Amino acid sequence: MSTAPGRGQLRRRAVPGQDRSNNGCRRQAPKHWQGYLMSWSASHLARTLALLALATPVATVPARAQRPAPRQPGLIRVCADPDNMPSSNDKGEGYENKIATLIAQELHSKLDYLWFPTRRGYFRVLNGQYCDMAIEAPVGLDMAGATKPYFRSGYFFVARQGSGLEDLSSLSDPRLKKLKIGVNIYTSDAENSPPAMALSRHGVVGNLTGYSTFFDDQNRPDDVIKAVADKTVDIALAWGPLAGYFASKSAVPLVLTPLPATDSLSEIPFQYNIGIAVRRADKEFRDSLNAVLERKGPEIQAILKEYHVPVLPMEGPSQEKAARSTAAPAPADSAKKAGPG
């Protein structure tokens, strides 16, 4: 669900013009939803995946044209965003596309895409039997079942090399109150990413520039990263896969620094174990996917590395719970994000 956590687990609706609603965050205009990122390093794997893509039948079906149905043997229907690089697109260029192809090849199945923007209601499409899996979802997601995690990432500070801000690593840093900060907004209601929401608890308000995640020809996934490179903003807070992928393509050297696993004031999580989302009832399919993730772990990690996805050390549920228990308690009505974005 690269799909970045915190986006409510989905994100994306047109954002009208600019305004300053929600945490003083100035929005920039409509867009699709975001993505995740990386660049290739293993030419052998690239050739292998290219052969897999040729060997695996792929069909593409718009959401409105497909009818719900239980999972069929020999067919895997994938929920994917048609314009959400580096996660996925309808040209098959994202890392989710490559992972889906690898899985289909391993399970000797035809691969069928249901193109659907990762906005609110995304997992309802999965649970409504329009598709069988979504390649990225936080483990422990309430809205669907999930496999074991195959990588962990989080939100990162993105700074220009030589800016003097490369050492920023906490939202409690007083410099943030004076900086122009780029963040992603996930819906037309100005739903913010987890770090953007947590900033208000640290007294950082009124100096955020919001970049919508409803992408179109004018508004692209890399806008928030380009804003750092061209000095439109001083620093950005972005989901790791997106930040890593587009930073690797920047002509201006950029530095990524991870936020802590959990915010000290709001208890909002900034790092997530990511697995594959499936319907809770599809336990046999989930177990098959777990076996593939185990068998093909090195190849999957190579795909993530190709797209420069910043992978963090995996944490188990007990570690995450312990990390949260050391954080200061948040007000009962404070927003909690159950995943990236």
N, C-alpha and C positions, 0 to 999 in steps of 0.2 A: 504494500500500500504505500508504495512509493509513490510513493504515496507517503506523505510526511505525517507523523503523529501529531496529535493535538489539533489537527484540522477538524476535530470532532470525529476523526476517523474517516473523514471524507471532507471534501471541500469543493466549493466552487459555484459561484453564481456571478452573473454580471454585476459589476460595481459601478454605479453611475458616477461620472465625473470625479472631481476631487471634493473632499470635505474633511472636516476635522473631528468626526465623531469617534467615539470609543477610544479612551486612553489618550486623547490628543493625537491620534495617529492620522496623518494626512495620507489619504488614499490616492492612488495614481490613475485608476481607470479599469475597465473590464479586463478580464482574463480567464483563462481556463484554470485548471489546477496544476499544481507544480510538478515536481519531479525529482529524480535522483540521478546520479552521475558517475562518469568514469572514462578512462582511455585505455586502449589495448597495450599489453606488454608481451604476451605469449603468442607468437605467430603460429606455433603448432596448435594451440587451442583454438585460435581464430579459424584455422583451416578445418579443424575437426568440427567446430560448430557450424561452419558454412556447409559442410557435407551433411550434417544432421538436418539443417534447415531444408536442404534439397530433398533429403530422404523422408522427411516428415510431412504428410499432407496437411495443409493449413487452409481453413476457410475463414472468411471474415463476414460477420453478420451484424448489422446495426441493431440496437436494442429493440427498436420498434418493430423489427421484422421477425424477431425470434419469439417462439412460444415457450412457456415454461414446460419442463419435463424432467423426470428423474434422470439421474446419471445413467448413461448407456455404456455397456462394455465396449472397449475399443474406441471410445470417443472421450476427449477431455475438452470441456468448454471453459475458456478462461475469461474472466472479467478483466478488462484492461482499458486504460485510457488511450484514446487515439492521438492525443497531443500532450504528452506529459514526460518529455525527456528530462533526465536520462532514464527514467523508469521504463516507459513504453511509448510507442506510437504505432500508427496503422501501417507504417513501412517496415515494421519489425526491427527497428534499430536500437531499442532499449535493452537494458540488462534483464528486465522482466521477460521480454520476448525471448532472449537467449536461454534463460533458465526454463521457461515454459517449453521451448523446443527440446531441450535436454531431457526434461521429465517425460514428455510425450514419446520421445525416442526410447527411453528406458522402459516405459510401460507399453510399448508397441501399440500406441494409440494415435488416432488422427487428432490433430490440434485444431480447435475451432475457437475463434475469438468473438466475444460479445463486447463491442466497443461501447463504453459507457464512461462519461467523465466522472472522476473521483470526487463527487460532491455528496451532499447529504442524501441518504437513501441508497448509497452504493452497496452496502451489505444486504439491504433488502432485496436487491436483484439476485444476489447469491442465495439467500434464504428462500427466495421465490422460485428457485429452480430454473432460472434463466441461464445460469452458468454454474460450474462445479468448483471453481477455485479462484482465488485472487492471490497473486504471487507474494504480496507483502501485507502483513497485518501484525500489529503488536500481539505477542503471546499474552493470553489472559484477556483478550478482547471479549467484552460482554455480548457483542452483537453477532458473533459467529464462533465456531470452533477454530482451532488452529493446530498445525503440526508443531513439532519441537522447533526451537529457533535455529536458523542457519546463519544469522549474523546479528550483530548488535551495533547500533549507531545512535546518534543523538544530534543535538543542536550545537552549532559552532559559532564562535566569533570569527568573522572574516575581516581581516585588516590588510592594508597595503604594507608591503615590506618597506621598512624605513620610515614608517609613519610615527613610530614611537608608541603605537598601540598594540603591538604584537604580543605584549605580555598581559593583556586583558584576559582574565579567566573567571571572573565572578561578577554577577549582577550587582553586588554590593560595592563595587569599585566606584568611588565618588566622581571619577572622570566622566562616567556615563551621563551624569546630569547636565554636562555642558557639550556633549557631542551630538551630532546629527546621526541618528541610528536608523538603518533600513531594516524593515521587518516585512514578513508576508501576512496578508489578510486573506482569510479563506472563504468568506461569504459576503453577500451584499449587506449583511447586518454588521459588517466590520468585525467578524469573529477573528480574533488574533491568534497567532501561534502561541504555544506555551511560554516561551521566553518573553514575548511582548506582554502577555498578561501578567507575568510575574514582575516585570519591571515596575509596575505601578506600586507594588508592595515595597519597593526599594526607593520610592519617591522620584522615579524617573518617568515624567509625564510631559507631554507637550513638545517633545523634541524627536518624535518618531515619524518616519516617512514610510507609509504603507504601500506595498506592492501587491496588487491583487493576484489571485491564482486562477483567474478565469482567462485563459490564454486566447489570443486572437492574433491577427497579423501585426498589430501594433504593440501588443503586450505579450512578452515572452517569459519563459521560466527563468532565463538568466538575467533578467533586468535588475534584480536586487544585488547580484554579484557585480554586474557591470557598473552599478551605481558606486560601488566601493572603488573600482578601478579608475573611474573617471572623476572621482572626488565629488560626486553629487551628494554622497553621504560620507561620514568619517569612518563608519564601521557598520557591519551588517550582522544580524543574527539569523542563521539559516539552517535548515535541515541538512544533515551531513552529506547524504548522497548528492543532493542538488549542489551544495557548496563545493564539494570535492570535484565533481565533474566539470562545472563551469569555471572554477578557479584554475583547473589544469589547462583550460583553453585560453586563459587570459594572457594578453601580451604584457600586462603589468603584473609583476610578481605579487602574489597574495599569500597570506599566512592564515592557517586555520588553527584555532585553539578550542578544544571541547569545553562545553559548560559542564558543571558537576552533574552527577547522576540525578540529584534532586535539589531543588531550590531550598535554601536554608530558611526562608521566611514563609513562602506560600505552600511549601511541600509539593509543588508541581514537579512532576518528573520531566527531565530533559533527555534522558537516554532510554532506549527501548530494545528489548529482545524481539527480533522480527522473525516470524514464521509464515507459513502459507495458510490463508483462511479457507476453510471448508465448512459445509453445513455440519452441525453437531451430530446429526444422525448418521452421517457418512463415515462411520468409524473404520470400516474396512479400507475405504479410499484414503483416509487420513493415515492409516498404518502403512499403506503402499507408498505414499509420499514420504513418510518418515524413513522408510527403507531406502528410497532413492536419495534422499538428503544425506543419509549415512554413506551410501555407496559412492555417490558422486560429489561428496563434500569438497575435495580438492579442486575439481573442475568448477564448481559453483564459486568457490573463493577466488579462483582465477578470473572468472567473469566479473565479479565485484571489483577486483583489482584493476581490471582493464578499464573500468569506468571511474576509477579513482574514488570509489566509495570508501570513506574513512571508517574502518571497522574497529570497534572498541572491544576490550576483553569481555567475554560473556559473563553475565551474572545470573545466578539462580534466584528463584523466588525468595528464598530465605535471606539472601544477601540484599535484595532489593527492599525487602520488608525492614531489615535492620537499618538500612540507609535512611529510610523514611522515618523510622522511629526516633532517630537522632535529630531530625529537623524540628524546628519550632512549630507548635501546633498552628494550623490555619483556622480562620473563622469558619463556622459551620456552613456558611453560604458561599464560601469562596469556590471559584470554578476549578474543577479538577479535570485535567486532560488525561485520557487513558491511552495515549499513544502519540506517535510523531505528528508533526504538522501543527 
